[in-house]
């Protein structure tokens, strides 16, 4: 079976994990800090904070941006549910914006309308779908006019670049950017996430929130009379200064992810070659087309999504997926519009309010794209699609 996505692990990765296991420090140790520094340097951000998952990163970023009761957070209607759930975790309300039909990313025009209708908005989470960067200049301009913070959901986009050459994660157009290190993402930690920022106060708050709300670095004591004498803090003393969480990541996971990071540019280059080969193969087909046709040299290429006219093909999406699976090819759909989920329907959201997203969903199918996909495997996939869909 050729899956739609798959991680790559080599002996260097295994040895990096073994080294940590033998070091005697399994968590809250130097490997976490080394990985954070490596990510910050790679993307060009001042700070990086490693956490237990991309979802944890979204939650903490929403809190650090001030999302809470009485406020709203706007995100894309086409994304994984975690992007929206972050607003609810923080006690706020989620608002959805429709997508651009050519990029599957948040539409800046739709964002502007959502902001006008929701003046209580505190933050916006644009999602770099499939690794293709959003139009961040336009989104940042719209957000700035409304006085709201931007948090980039770059779970798909580690290694991607904006048109100006800066890397996603530099926070050139945002207050924070989050990444995911789930095994099907660009690099794997098993599970893990990261938040990057250039803001010192946000960085300090994220450090506290990651670890139970306890003071970090040189945070001033809130009860100095309880924790120090003659200006010297007691060596055992710490303060829980706000309600935080246990969202720490281990040195074991960071050892794997740091080793993977050293290969990221190679991973991205291979994915780009595969994506462009798909583009060439599907260019002459009349009943399907790539969901994203631009930005191939900027994308992180997490996914390759086709938009298929199933009525013209004469097969339902389910039938096509089953037929491909019988031939050893795994596919997936990214994503069901979040407003269509039963939980969000109960909150009053309606998928029909986002017609561009709904139309995209009716056509979408993700096909295999990963570093170890061989030329022979890709050719098999292309030939089958020409037979079944072309």
N, C-alpha and C positions, 0 to 999 in steps of 0.2 A: 504493500500500500504506500503510495506517495502522498504524504499529508499536505495540507495547505500551508503549514508552517512547521519549522523544526529548529531546535538549537544545534549548535556545533560545539563539541567538547573535544579537546585534544590533551595530550600528555602534560603540556605546560599547565593547563587548567587544573588537572588532577594533582600535579605536584604542588601547585600553589595552595590548594586546600590541605594537602597532607602537611605542608610546612606549618600551617596555622595549628592543625591538630597536635603537632609535636611541640609547638611553642609554649603551651601552657596557658595561653590567653585566648579564650574562645569568644568573648564579647566585650564591648566597650574598650577595645584595645587599639593598638597603633594601626592595624590593618584597615579599620574603619576610617580613621583620619587620613591615611594614605590614599584610599580610594576617593574620599571626598575631595582632597586636594587635586587628584588627577582629573576628576570630572570638571572641577572649576577651571583648571588650566586648559583642558581640552575645549570647553565651550566658550571660554573667555569671560567667565563671571567672577565676581569677587569672592562669593561664598557658595558652598554646597553643603547640604545637610542630608545625610543618608537616613532612610527610614525603612520600615518593614515591608512596605508595598507602595505601588503607585497610588492606590486608594488612600492609604494613610497620608501620602504626600498631598493629595487633593484636599483631604479633610483639614490638615494643619494649615495649608495655604489659605483656605477659605477663612479659617479662624484668624490667621495673621492679617488678612485683608479687612477684618472687621465685620464679616458676615455673622449675623446673629438674629435673634428675635426682632421682628419688625423691619427686616431688610430682605432684599431679594438678590439673587445671583442669576445671571443669564448665561446659558451655555447652548451648544449646538443641539439640534434635534436628532442628528445622526452621530452617535457616539456610544461608547459603552456606558452602562448605567452609573458607574462610579463618578463620572463627571458631574452628573446631576445630583447624585446622592450626597455629594460633599456639602451642598447648600443645606440639605435637611439635617445632616449630622451636626452642622453648626447652629441649628435652630432657626434657620432662615427659610425663605421660600424660593423655589426654583422657577425660572422663566425660560422658555425655549425660544430660539431664533431659527428661522429656516436657513437652508443651505444655498450656496451657489451651485447651479446645475453642472457647471464645467469642472469644478474642483472638489465638490462634496464637502467643502469647508464652510464655516459660518459666513453668511452673507453680511457684509458691512451695512448694506441698506436695511436688511431685516433687523440687524442689531440696533440701528438707530431708531427704528420704529418701536422695538421692544423697550428701549430706554425711555422713549417719550411716554409710553404707556405705563412704565414702572419707575417713577421718580425715586422710589426708596431703594433702588439698586445700589449695592455697595461694591460688587465685583463682577467681572466678565471672564468666562473661561472659554476662549476659542480653542478648538481641537484641531491639531495638525493631522487630519485624517490620512491614514495609510502612509504617513511620513512626509506628505507634501505640506510645506509651510503655508499657513494662512496669509492673506494680504494684511500683514501686521501693521504696516504704515497706516492704512485706512482704518483698521480696527482701533488702533491707538488714538488716532485723531478723534474718532467718534467717542471713545471712552473718555478722553481728556476733556472734551466739551461738556460731558455729563458729570465730570468729577468722580469717576469710578476707577478702581484698580483693575489691572489686567493680569490674569494668571494664565499662562500658556499651558495647555495640556499637550505635552510633547511625548506622551507615552509611546507613540509610534515613530518619533522623529529624532532620536539621538543620532547624530551624525549628519543631519540635514542642515542646509544653509539657506539664508535669505538671499534674495537677488543681489544685495550689496556685498555678499561674501561673508558676512558675519554668521557664526554658527547659532542655530537654535539652542537656547539655553544661556546665551549671553545676556539676556534680559535687556537688550537694546530697546525693546518695545513693550516691556512689561515690568511689573513689580517682582513677579516670581515666575519660574518655569518648573514644571514637574516632569519627571521621567519614570519609566517602569522598567524593571529588569526581570519580568516574567520570562520563562523559557522561550516563548515564541517571539520575544522582542529582539531588538538589534544585538544586545548582549544579555547574558543570563546570569542571575544570581541565585536561581532557584525561585525565590520570591525576593522582592526588594524594590525600593523607590528612592528618588532623590528630588530635592528642591534646590534650585539655584536662585540667587538674588544678589543684588548689589547694595542693598539697604542694610545698614548695620543694625538698626533697631528691629527690623523684621528678622534678621538672622538670630539675634539674641532671643527673641520671642519663640522662634521655631525650636531652638535648642531646649528651651524650657518645656514647651508643649510636647516635644518628643519623649521626654522623660519625666512624666508625672507632674509637670509644672514646677519642678524644683529649680532653684536659682543656679545659674551656670556662669562660667567665666568670672568677671568681677562685678556681677550684678550687685547693687547695693542691698544691704539687709533691710527688710521692712520693719524688723524688731531688733534693732542693734543692741538694746539693753538686755535682750535675752540671749544673744549669740556672741557677744564679744566683751572684752574687758580692756580698758585703756587703748581702744582702737585696734586691738588684735583679735581676730575671729577665733573662736574655739575650734580646735582641729576636727572635732566630731560634728560640728553644727552645720545644718542645712535648713533651708526654708522651702516649703511648698507655697509658692507665691500666687499661683493660679491653678485652675483645674486643668491638668494635663493628662497625658496618656502614656501607655507603654507601647511606643511605636519604634523602639530601637531595633537596629539590624545587627547581626552578629559578624564577627571577624571572619568566620567560615564563609558566609555568603559574600562578604566584600572581597575576600581573597579570590574567589571564583570570578566575580564581576570585574575586578581590577585586571586579572589576567586576560579576560575577554576584551576589555577596553583596548588593550595593546593591539588587538587584531581588528578593531572596529572598521578602520578605513578599508581594509581588505574585504571585510564582510560587505560593506556598502558598495564597493566597486563591483563585486560579483553580482549583487542584487541588481545593480544598475544595468549591467550587461544583459541579464536575464529579462529585465523589464523591457528594455529596448528591443530585444529579440521578439518578445511577445507582441510589442507594438507593430513591428514589421509584418509579422505573421497574420495579425488580425486586421491590418489596414484595408485589405480588399474584401473583407467579409461584410455582408449587408444586413445581417440579422443580429450582430453584436458589435460592440465597440468598447474600447477602454473607458473606464469611468473617469480617469484622469489622463489627459493626453499631453499636458504641459508640465514644465518644471522637472523633467527627468534628471537633470544634472544638479538639482537642488534637493530632491526628495531623499528621505531615509529609506524609502522602499520597503516598508513593513509589510504591505499587502499589495497584491495585484488584483484589481476588481474589474470584472467585465459587466457591462450593461447589456442584457439580452432581451430581445423581443420574443418571448416564449410563445405567444400566439402564432407568430410567423414561423417559428421553428416547428410547431406542432407537438410540443412537449411542455408539460408544466415544469416548474423549477424542481419540484420534488422528484418527478420522473427522471429529469436530466441528471440530478445528483445521484439517484440510485443507479442509473445506467453507467455513469462515470465510475462510481464506486465498484460496480461489478467488473470494471476494467482496471481496477487498482489505483484509481485517482480520487483522492479526497478533496472535497470542496467545502465551503462554508459561506455564510451570509453575514456581512458586517455593514450595518447592524439593523436590527428591528428599531424603528424610530422609538426613542425613549417615551414620548407621550402615548404610544400605543401599549405600553406595558400596563398590566392590570392595576398595579399599585398607583401609577401616575394617573390612570383614568379615574380612579377613585378620588384623586385630589382635584379632579375637574379638567384635566388636560385632554385634548382631543387631537388625534393624529391628523385629521382632515384640516386642521388649522395650519398645517405645514405641508402644502401641496407639493412643493419641490422635493422635500424629503420623502414623502409618501411615494411619489413616482419613482424616485431613485430606488427605494426599497423594493418596489415591485419588480425591478429589473436586475438587481445586484446579485453577483455571484463571485466570491473570491476563489481564485485558482492557485495552485501551488507556487510559492515563491520563498526560497530560503537558500542559504549559502551553499549547502551541499547538493542542491538540485543539479544533476548532471545534464550535459547537453543532450544526451540520449533520452533521458527522462522527459526533458522539456519538449523534445521533438515528438515523443509519444503523445504528450498532452496536446500539442498543437494539431497533430494529425487527427486525433479523436474529436477535437472541437470543430475542425473543418468538416469532418464526417457528420457529426451530430447537429451542429449549429449553423455551419457555413452555408 
